[in-house]
Amino acid sequence: MKISDDCIACGTCVDSCPVGAIVESGEIFQITEDCTDCKACVESCPVNAIVE
């Protein structure tokens, strides 16, 4: 999973991640290696910035 440059840094994905695998990285967010590929963040992203 990866967060693209389409990210608007709203933080919705951070709140939706059950394992805390999304962190701030400059002006956008980044998915860490703790990601379990549950795709909760994909469903929550309002701009579809999270891709596989």
PyRosetta script that sets phi, psi and omega in degrees:
from pyrosetta import init, pose_from_sequence

init()
pose = pose_from_sequence("MKISDDCIACGTCVDSCPVGAIVESGEIFQITEDCTDCKACVESCPVNAIVE")
pose.set_psi(1, 144.7)
pose.set_omega(1, -178.0)
pose.set_phi(2, -147.3)
pose.set_psi(2, 146.9)
pose.set_omega(2, 175.8)
pose.set_phi(3, -101.2)
pose.set_psi(3, 122.2)
pose.set_omega(3, -176.3)
pose.set_phi(4, -81.9)
pose.set_psi(4, 175.5)
pose.set_omega(4, 178.6)
pose.set_phi(5, -68.3)
pose.set_psi(5, -6.1)
pose.set_omega(5, 176.4)
pose.set_phi(6, -73.8)
pose.set_psi(6, -9.6)
pose.set_omega(6, -179.8)
pose.set_phi(7, -55.5)
pose.set_psi(7, 133.1)
pose.set_omega(7, 177.9)
pose.set_phi(8, -105.1)
pose.set_psi(8, 10.4)
pose.set_omega(8, 176.9)
pose.set_phi(9, 55.1)
pose.set_psi(9, 41.7)
pose.set_omega(9, 179.9)
pose.set_phi(10, -79.4)
pose.set_psi(10, -22.9)
pose.set_omega(10, 178.6)
pose.set_phi(11, 85.8)
pose.set_psi(11, 1.7)
pose.set_omega(11, -179.6)
pose.set_phi(12, -60.5)
pose.set_psi(12, -39.7)
pose.set_omega(12, -179.1)
pose.set_phi(13, -64.8)
pose.set_psi(13, -36.5)
pose.set_omega(13, 179.8)
pose.set_phi(14, -60.4)
pose.set_psi(14, -45.6)
pose.set_omega(14, -179.6)
pose.set_phi(15, -68.0)
pose.set_psi(15, -27.6)
pose.set_omega(15, -176.8)
pose.set_phi(16, -85.5)
pose.set_psi(16, -16.3)
pose.set_omega(16, -175.4)
pose.set_phi(17, -77.0)
pose.set_psi(17, 117.7)
pose.set_omega(17, -177.6)
pose.set_phi(18, -73.0)
pose.set_psi(18, -15.4)
pose.set_omega(18, -178.3)
pose.set_phi(19, -114.0)
pose.set_psi(19, 7.1)
pose.set_omega(19, 177.3)
pose.set_phi(20, 65.4)
pose.set_psi(20, 35.3)
pose.set_omega(20, -175.1)
pose.set_phi(21, -91.4)
pose.set_psi(21, 9.8)
pose.set_omega(21, 179.7)
pose.set_phi(22, -118.3)
pose.set_psi(22, 126.1)
pose.set_omega(22, -176.0)
pose.set_phi(23, -129.6)
pose.set_psi(23, 158.5)
pose.set_omega(23, 175.8)
pose.set_phi(24, -68.5)
pose.set_psi(24, 140.6)
pose.set_omega(24, 178.0)
pose.set_phi(25, -144.1)
pose.set_psi(25, 88.8)
pose.set_omega(25, -175.7)
pose.set_phi(26, 71.4)
pose.set_psi(26, -126.0)
pose.set_omega(26, -178.4)
pose.set_phi(27, -89.5)
pose.set_psi(27, -9.4)
pose.set_omega(27, 178.3)
pose.set_phi(28, -124.2)
pose.set_psi(28, -169.7)
pose.set_omega(28, 179.9)
pose.set_phi(29, -112.8)
pose.set_psi(29, 164.2)
pose.set_omega(29, -177.8)
pose.set_phi(30, -137.1)
pose.set_psi(30, 145.3)
pose.set_omega(30, 177.2)
pose.set_phi(31, -96.7)
pose.set_psi(31, 127.1)
pose.set_omega(31, -177.7)
pose.set_phi(32, -87.1)
pose.set_psi(32, 176.7)
pose.set_omega(32, 179.1)
pose.set_phi(33, -69.0)
pose.set_psi(33, -7.9)
pose.set_omega(33, 177.6)
pose.set_phi(34, -75.9)
pose.set_psi(34, -7.0)
pose.set_omega(34, -178.5)
pose.set_phi(35, -58.5)
pose.set_psi(35, 135.4)
pose.set_omega(35, 178.8)
pose.set_phi(36, -105.4)
pose.set_psi(36, 8.7)
pose.set_omega(36, -179.8)
pose.set_phi(37, 59.3)
pose.set_psi(37, 35.0)
pose.set_omega(37, 179.2)
pose.set_phi(38, -76.6)
pose.set_psi(38, -19.5)
pose.set_omega(38, 177.0)
pose.set_phi(39, 70.3)
pose.set_psi(39, 16.8)
pose.set_omega(39, 176.1)
pose.set_phi(40, -61.8)
pose.set_psi(40, -36.2)
pose.set_omega(40, 179.8)
pose.set_phi(41, -67.8)
pose.set_psi(41, -37.3)
pose.set_omega(41, 179.5)
pose.set_phi(42, -59.7)
pose.set_psi(42, -44.5)
pose.set_omega(42, -179.2)
pose.set_phi(43, -66.7)
pose.set_psi(43, -29.7)
pose.set_omega(43, -175.0)
pose.set_phi(44, -89.3)
pose.set_psi(44, -18.2)
pose.set_omega(44, -174.2)
pose.set_phi(45, -70.1)
pose.set_psi(45, 119.5)
pose.set_omega(45, -177.1)
pose.set_phi(46, -73.8)
pose.set_psi(46, -14.5)
pose.set_omega(46, -179.1)
pose.set_phi(47, -118.8)
pose.set_psi(47, 13.9)
pose.set_omega(47, 178.7)
pose.set_phi(48, 51.5)
pose.set_psi(48, 45.2)
pose.set_omega(48, -178.0)
pose.set_phi(49, -89.7)
pose.set_psi(49, -1.3)
pose.set_omega(49, -177.5)
pose.set_phi(50, -105.4)
pose.set_psi(50, 121.1)
pose.set_omega(50, -175.8)
pose.set_phi(51, -126.2)
pose.set_psi(51, 163.4)
pose.set_omega(51, 179.0)
pose.set_phi(52, -87.7)
pose.dump_pdb("model.pdb")
